[in-house]
Amino acid sequence: MKTSTEINSIASAVGMEKAVELVAKAGFDCWDFSMFAMGSYDWSTGKRRITGHPLETRDSALKLAEKLRKIGLENGIYCNQSHAPFPVSCGEIRELLPLAIECTAAAGGKICVIHPDNNKTPGENAVMFRELLPFAHKFDVIIATENMWNWNSEKDEAAPAACSDGPNFREHIDVVGDPYLVACVDIGHAEMKGLGTDAATMIRELGPRVQALHIHDNDRWHDSHALPFTMNIDFVPVIQALADVGYKGEFTMETNFVNTLWRNDPETGTKLLGETARKLAVMFDSLR
């Protein structure tokens, strides 16, 4: 089992180029291209915010993607997947998704994670995914959508959203019916209180549709994005479920603890993250 991690958290402290180097130094096999800066979203205004980041324009975005690919290969790792900007409910963000797919290919990635619209049905979200499939086919990049959540303030817990349970997630994939749309199971999202599911069950319900992962821990209530084995998710049944369905993708971490606990020492934080990812990978390999 190969391991990977998103670079956004590390890049916030050292920049994207150095982040890829640290990921390699920490023993990861791959890196996950975080493209959130492509379409920075202002949640207070509901609009895209322009920051001057190279990812905001096509030419500079592609140049950065190619540069990061080169840095990765020079350090012995490759891009396995990416994450497009969100929320896709914002038209300005949705317009960027074809570029996100193109940049994924330029970085060498084979999967681009694209959120569904939280509040739309499988059929409604299928319209967006079908619009994106020609770009996926052109650049040979598979789209992976992920299980999401809303928040019920009165109950102080998560509320259902697109793909938040196994059957709804499965329908999102099957209604499109194209091998270039698959599932990325977000382990932490699947374990949030209020959704009535868990990651192992979701994985089994999706079966071979699961071709990508976002791995992190939480208190089984909030979306903590914590380092695995530091909170309440039991990873043993999760790893067993992945083995049982014949998961063939990578173990991609999506923790943001580097932002908080290790901002002043991102190298140490990334090394610990790599050790934790390898522990999960060894668990999986022991079952095969």
FIGULUM-992313 format. One record per residue: x, y, z of N, C-alpha, C in turn; residue number from 1. Coordinates in steps of 0.2 Angstrom, whole numbers. Example, Ala and Ser with C-alpha at 12.3 -4.5 7.8 and 13.67 -1.06 7.14 Angstrom:
  n_east  n_north   n_up  ca_east  ca_north  ca_up  c_east  c_north   c_up  resi
      66      -28     39       62       -22     39      66      -16     39     1
      64      -11     35       68        -5     36      64        0     39     2
//
This chain:
  n_east  n_north   n_up  ca_east  ca_north  ca_up  c_east  c_north   c_up  resi
       4       -6      0        0         0      0       4        6      0     1
       3       11     -5        7        17     -5       3       22     -1     2
       7       27      2        4        32      6       5       39      2     3
       0       44      4        1        50      1      -2       55      6     4
      -2       62      5       -5        67      9      -6       73      6     5
     -11       76      8      -13        83      5      -7       88      7     6
      -6       93      2        0        97      4      -2      104      6     7
      -9      105      6      -11       112      8      -9      114     15     8
     -10      109     20       -8       111     27      -1      113     28     9
       4      109     24       11       110     25      13      116     21    10
       9      117     15       11       123     11       9      129     14    11
       4      129     19        2       136     22       8      138     27    12
      13      134     28       19       136     32      25      137     28    13
      26      133     23       32       133     19      31      134     12    14
      25      134      9       24       135      2      24      128     -1    15
      21      128     -7       19       122    -11      26      118    -13    16
      30      121    -15       36       118    -18      40      114    -12    17
      41      118     -7       44       115     -1      40      109      2    18
      33      110      2       29       105      5      30       98      1    19
      31       98     -5       32        92     -9      38       89     -7    20
      43       93     -6       50        90     -4      49       87      3    21
      46       91      8       45        88     15      41       81     15    22
      36       81     10       32        75     10      36       69      8    23
      41       70      3       45        65      1      50       63      6    24
      53       68     10       58        67     15      54       63     21    25
      48       64     22       44        60     27      43       53     25    26
      44       51     19       43        44     18      37       42     14    27
      33       47     12       27        46      8      29       44      1    28
      25       40     -2       26        38     -9      23       43    -14    29
      18       47    -12       15        51    -17      13       58    -13    30
      10       62    -17        7        69    -14       1       70    -17    31
      -4       74    -14      -10        75    -16     -10       83    -17    32
     -12       85    -23      -12        92    -25     -18       96    -23    33
     -17      100    -18      -23       104    -15     -23      110    -19    34
     -29      111    -22      -30       117    -27     -35      122    -24    35
     -35      122    -18      -40       127    -15     -39      134    -17    36
     -33      136    -17      -31       143    -19     -33      145    -26    37
     -35      140    -30      -37       141    -37     -44      145    -36    38
     -48      144    -32      -54       147    -31     -56      148    -23    39
     -52      153    -20      -53       154    -13     -60      157    -12    40
     -63      154     -8      -70       156     -7     -71      160      0    41
     -75      165     -1      -77       169      5     -84      167      8    42
     -84      163     13      -90       160     16     -94      166     19    43
     -92      172     20      -96       177     23    -100      181     17    44
     -97      181     11     -100       184      6    -103      179      1    45
    -101      173      1     -103       168     -4    -100      169    -11    46
     -95      172    -11      -91       174    -18     -84      172    -18    47
     -81      171    -24      -74       169    -24     -70      175    -23    48
     -65      174    -19      -60       179    -17     -54      179    -21    49
     -51      184    -24      -45       184    -28     -39      186    -24    50
     -34      182    -23      -29       183    -19     -22      184    -22    51
     -22      183    -29      -16       183    -33     -12      177    -33    52
     -14      171    -31      -11       165    -31     -10      163    -38    53
      -4      159    -39       -3       157    -46      -8      152    -49    54
     -12      149    -45      -17       144    -47     -23      148    -50    55
     -24      154    -49      -30       158    -51     -30      159    -58    56
     -25      158    -62      -25       159    -69     -22      153    -73    57
     -25      151    -78      -23       145    -82     -16      144    -83    58
     -13      149    -86       -6       148    -88      -1      147    -82    59
      -2      151    -77        2       151    -71       0      144    -67    60
      -6      142    -67       -8       136    -64      -5      130    -67    61
      -5      130    -73       -2       124    -77       6      124    -76    62
       9      130    -76       16       130    -74      18      128    -67    63
      14      130    -63       15       128    -56      14      120    -55    64
       9      117    -58        7       110    -58      13      106    -61    65
      16      109    -66       21       105    -70      28      106    -65    66
      29      111    -62       34       112    -58      34      108    -52    67
      28      107    -49       27       103    -43      28       96    -45    68
      26       94    -51       27        87    -53      35       85    -54    69
      38       90    -57       45        89    -57      49       89    -51    70
      47       93    -46       50        93    -39      49       86    -36    71
      42       84    -37       41        77    -34      45       71    -37    72
      45       71    -43       49        66    -47      57       66    -45    73
      59       72    -44       66        73    -42      67       70    -35    74
      62       70    -31       63        68    -24      60       61    -23    75
      58       58    -29       56        51    -29      49       49    -27    76
      45       54    -28       37        53    -27      33       56    -33    77
      27       54    -33       23        57    -38      16       59    -36    78
      13       63    -40        6        65    -38       1       60    -39    79
      -3       57    -34       -8        52    -35     -15       55    -36    80
     -16       61    -33      -23        63    -34     -23       71    -32    81
     -28       74    -33      -29        81    -32     -35       83    -28    82
     -36       89    -26      -43        91    -24     -45       98    -27    83
     -50       98    -30      -52       104    -33     -55      109    -28    84
     -56      115    -30      -59       120    -26     -66      119    -25    85
     -69      122    -19      -76       121    -17     -78      127    -14    86
     -84      128    -13      -90       124    -14     -92      125    -21    87
     -95      119    -24      -97       119    -31    -104      123    -32    88
    -107      124    -27     -113       128    -27    -112      135    -29    89
    -106      137    -29     -104       144    -31    -102      144    -38    90
    -106      147    -42     -104       147    -50     -97      149    -52    91
     -94      154    -48      -87       156    -50     -82      150    -48    92
     -84      146    -43      -80       140    -42     -81      135    -46    93
     -87      133    -48      -89       128    -53     -86      129    -59    94
     -85      135    -62      -82       136    -68     -74      134    -68    95
     -71      134    -62      -64       132    -62     -63      124    -62    96
     -68      120    -62      -67       113    -61     -63      110    -68    97
     -65      112    -74      -61       110    -79     -54      111    -79    98
     -52      117    -76      -45       119    -75     -42      114    -70    99
     -46      113    -65      -43       109    -59     -41      102    -62   100
     -46       99    -67      -44        93    -70     -38       93    -74   101
     -37       98    -78      -31        99    -82     -25      100    -78   102
     -25      103    -73      -20       104    -68     -18       98    -65   103
     -23       94    -63      -21        87    -61     -17       83    -65   104
     -19       83    -72      -15        79    -77      -8       82    -78   105
      -7       89    -77       -1        92    -78       4       90    -72   106
       1       89    -66        5        87    -60       6       80    -60   107
       3       76    -65        4        69    -65      -1       65    -61   108
      -6       68    -59      -11        65    -55     -16       61    -59   109
     -19       56    -57      -24        52    -60     -31       52    -58   110
     -32       56    -52      -39        57    -49     -39       64    -47   111
     -45       67    -48      -47        74    -45     -53       73    -41   112
     -52       75    -35      -58        74    -30     -62       81    -31   113
     -68       80    -33      -73        86    -34     -79       85    -29   114
     -80       89    -25      -86        89    -21     -93       89    -25   115
     -98       85    -22     -104        86    -25    -107       93    -22   116
    -113       95    -25     -116       101    -21    -120       98    -15   117
    -119      100     -9     -121        97     -3    -129       96     -4   118
    -132      101     -6     -140       101     -6    -143       99    -12   119
    -140       95    -16     -143        93    -23    -144       85    -23   120
    -149       82    -26     -150        75    -27    -144       72    -31   121
    -144       65    -31     -140        62    -36    -141       64    -43   122
    -147       65    -45     -149        67    -52    -147       74    -54   123
    -148       78    -49     -146        85    -50    -138       86    -50   124
    -134       83    -46     -127        83    -46    -124       79    -52   125
    -128       75    -55     -126        71    -61    -125       76    -67   126
    -129       82    -67     -128        87    -72    -121       89    -72   127
    -119       91    -67     -112        94    -66    -107       89    -68   128
    -107       83    -66     -102        78    -67    -102       76    -74   129
    -108       76    -78     -108        74    -85    -105       80    -89   130
    -106       86    -86     -103        92    -90     -95       91    -89   131
     -93       88    -84      -85        88    -83     -82       82    -86   132
     -86       77    -88      -84        70    -90     -79       71    -97   133
     -81       76   -101      -77        77   -107     -70       79   -106   134
     -69       83   -101      -63        85    -98     -59       79    -95   135
     -63       75    -91      -60        70    -88     -57       65    -93   136
     -61       63    -98      -59        59   -103     -53       62   -107   137
     -53       68   -109      -48        72   -113     -41       71   -109   138
     -41       72   -103      -35        73    -99     -33       66    -95   139
     -38       61    -96      -37        55    -93     -36       55    -86   140
     -41       59    -83      -41        60    -75     -48       58    -73   141
     -48       53    -68      -54        51    -65     -57       56    -60   142
     -63       57    -60      -66        62    -55     -69       57    -49   143
     -67       59    -43      -69        56    -37     -73       61    -33   144
     -79       59    -32      -83        63    -28     -83       60    -21   145
     -85       65    -16      -84        62     -9     -90       63     -5   146
     -91       60      1      -96        60      5     -96       67     10   147
    -101       70      9     -101        77     13    -106       77     19   148
    -107       83     22     -111        84     28    -113       91     28   149
    -119       92     31     -122        99     33    -121       99     41   150
    -124      104     43     -124       105     51    -130      107     53   151
    -133      103     58     -139       105     62    -138      109     68   152
    -138      115     68     -136       119     74    -141      118     80   153
    -147      116     79     -151       115     85    -149      109     88   154
    -148      103     84     -145        97     88    -138       97     89   155
    -134      102     86     -127       102     87    -124       96     84   156
    -126       94     78     -123        88     75    -123       88     68   157
    -120       84     64     -120        84     57    -127       82     54   158
    -129       85     48     -135        83     45    -134       80     38   159
    -138       76     36     -137        73     29    -136       78     23   160
    -132       76     19     -130        80     13    -128       75      7   161
    -126       78      2     -125        73     -4    -120       68     -2   162
    -121       62     -4     -116        56     -3    -115       55      5   163
    -119       58      9     -117        57     16    -119       50     19   164
    -122       46     15     -124        39     17    -122       34     11   165
    -121       28     13     -119        23      7    -124       23      1   166
    -130       22      3     -135        22     -3    -135       28     -7   167
    -135       34     -4     -135        40     -8    -129       41    -12   168
    -123       39     -9     -117        40    -12    -117       35    -18   169
    -119       29    -17     -119        24    -23    -123       27    -28   170
    -129       30    -27     -133        32    -32    -130       38    -36   171
    -126       42    -32     -123        48    -36    -118       45    -41   172
    -115       39    -40     -110        36    -44    -114       33    -50   173
    -119       29    -48     -122        24    -53    -126       28    -58   174
    -129       34    -56     -134        37    -60    -130       40    -66   175
    -124       42    -65     -119        44    -70    -117       39    -75   176
    -115       33    -72     -114        27    -75    -108       28    -80   177
    -102       31    -78      -96        32    -82     -90       30    -77   178
     -86       26    -80      -80        24    -76     -75       29    -74   179
     -76       35    -77      -72        41    -75     -75       45    -69   180
     -81       42    -66      -83        45    -60     -83       39    -54   181
     -80       40    -49      -79        35    -44     -80       39    -37   182
     -79       35    -32      -80        37    -25     -73       38    -21   183
     -73       44    -18      -67        45    -13     -71       45     -6   184
     -69       40     -2      -73        40      5     -68       44     10   185
     -72       49     12      -69        53     18     -70       50     24   186
     -65       47     27      -66        42     33     -69       47     39   187
     -66       53     40      -69        57     45     -76       59     44   188
     -78       61     38      -85        63     37     -90       57     38   189
     -88       51     37      -92        45     38     -94       44     45   190
     -89       46     49      -90        45     56     -93       50     61   191
     -96       55     57      -99        61     61    -105       60     64   192
    -106       62     70     -113        61     74    -118       64     70   193
    -124       61     69     -130        63     66    -131       61     59   194
    -126       57     56     -127        55     49    -129       48     49   195
    -128       44     55     -131        37     55    -127       32     51   196
    -120       34     50     -116        29     46    -110       28     49   197
    -105       24     46      -98        24     49     -94       22     42   198
     -88       23     43      -84        22     37     -83       15     34   199
     -83       10     39      -83         3     37     -89        1     33   200
     -95        3     35     -101         1     32    -101        5     25   201
     -99       11     25     -100        15     19     -95       11     13   202
     -89       10     15      -85         6     11     -88        0      8   203
     -91       -4     12      -94       -10     10    -100       -9      5   204
    -103       -4      7     -109        -2      3    -107        0     -4   205
    -101        3     -5      -99         6    -11     -95        1    -15   206
     -91       -4    -11      -87        -9    -15     -82       -6    -19   207
     -82       -9    -26      -76        -7    -30     -77        1    -33   208
     -82        4    -31      -83        11    -33     -78       15    -29   209
     -75       13    -23      -70        16    -19     -64       16    -22   210
     -61       21    -25      -55        22    -28     -50       27    -25   211
     -52       31    -20      -48        36    -17     -51       37    -10   212
     -46       39     -6      -48        40      1     -45       47      4   213
     -49       50      9      -47        55     13     -47       52     20   214
     -41       51     23      -40        48     30     -38       53     35   215
     -42       53     40      -41        58     46     -45       55     52   216
     -44       58     58      -48        56     64     -52       61     66   217
     -57       59     71      -61        64     74     -64       61     80   218
     -68       65     84      -71        63     90     -78       59     89   219
     -79       58     82      -85        54     80     -91       59     81   220
     -90       66     80      -95        71     81     -93       77     76   221
     -87       79     77      -85        85     73     -81       83     67   222
     -80       87     62      -75        86     57     -68       89     59   223
     -65       85     63      -59        87     66     -53       87     62   224
     -52       83     57      -47        82     53     -40       81     57   225
     -41       77     62      -35        75     66     -31       70     64   226
     -25       69     67      -20        64     65     -23       57     68   227
     -24       52     63      -26        45     65     -23       43     71   228
     -27       39     75      -25        36     82     -25       41     87   229
     -27       48     86      -27        53     92     -34       54     94   230
     -39       52     91      -46        53     93     -50       47     94   231
     -56       47     91      -60        41     93     -62       36     87   232
     -60       37     81      -61        32     76     -57       26     77   233
     -61       20     76      -57        14     76     -56       12     69   234
     -49       12     68      -47        11     61     -46        4     59   235
     -47       -1     64      -46        -8     62     -52      -10     58   236
     -58       -9     59      -64       -11     55     -64       -7     48   237
     -61       -1     48      -61         3     42     -55       -1     37   238
     -50       -2     40      -44        -6     36     -47      -12     33   239
     -50      -16     38      -53       -23     36     -58      -22     30   240
     -62      -17     30      -67       -16     25     -64      -14     18   241
     -58      -10     19      -55        -9     13     -52      -15     10   242
     -49      -19     14      -46       -25     11     -51      -30      8   243
     -57      -30     12      -62       -35     10     -65      -33      3   244
     -65      -26      1      -68       -24     -5     -63      -24    -11   245
     -56      -25     -9      -51       -25    -14     -49      -19    -16   246
     -48      -14    -11      -46        -7    -12     -39       -7    -16   247
     -39       -4    -21      -32        -3    -25     -29        4    -25   248
     -32        9    -22      -29        15    -22     -24       16    -17   249
     -23       23    -15      -18        24    -10     -21       26     -4   250
     -17       26      1      -19        29      8     -17       36      8   251
     -22       41      7      -21        48      7     -23       51     13   252
     -19       54     16      -20        58     23     -23       65     21   253
     -28       67     25      -31        73     25     -32       76     32   254
     -26       77     35      -26        80     42     -23       87     41   255
     -26       92     45      -23        99     45     -20      100     52   256
     -18       95     55      -14        96     62      -8      100     61   257
      -5      100     55        2       103     54       1      111     54   258
      -5      113     53       -7       120     53      -7      123     60   259
      -9      118     65       -9       121     72      -4      119     76   260
      -3      112     77        2       110     82       9      111     80   261
      10      110     73       17       110     71      19      116     66   262
      15      121     66       16       127     62      24      129     62   263
      27      129     68       34       131     68      39      126     67   264
      36      120     66       41       114     64      37      109     59   265
      36      112     53       32       108     49      36      101     47   266
      42      101     47       46        95     45      45       90     50   267
      44       91     57       43        86     62      36       84     61   268
      31       89     60       24        87     59      23       82     53   269
      26       84     47       26        79     41      29       73     43   270
      34       72     46       37        66     48      33       62     52   271
      29       64     57       25        61     61      19       58     57   272
      16       63     52       11        61     48      13       55     44   273
      19       55     41       21        50     37      22       43     41   274
      24       43     47       24        37     51      18       34     52   275
      13       39     53        6        37     55       3       34     49   276
       4       37     43        1        34     37       4       27     35   277
      11       26     37       14        20     36      11       14     40   278
       9       16     46        6        12     51       0        9     48   279
      -4       13     45      -11        11     42      -9        7     36   280
      -4        8     32       -3         4     27       0       -3     29   281
       3       -3     34        6       -10     36       0      -14     39   282
      -5      -11     42      -11       -14     44     -15      -17     38   283
     -15      -13     33      -19       -15     27     -15      -21     23   284
      -8      -20     23       -4       -25     19      -4      -32     23   285
      -5      -32     30       -5       -38     33     -12      -42     32   286
     -17      -39     29      -23       -42     28     -24      -45     21   287
     -19      -43     17      -19       -46     10     -15      -52      9   288
//
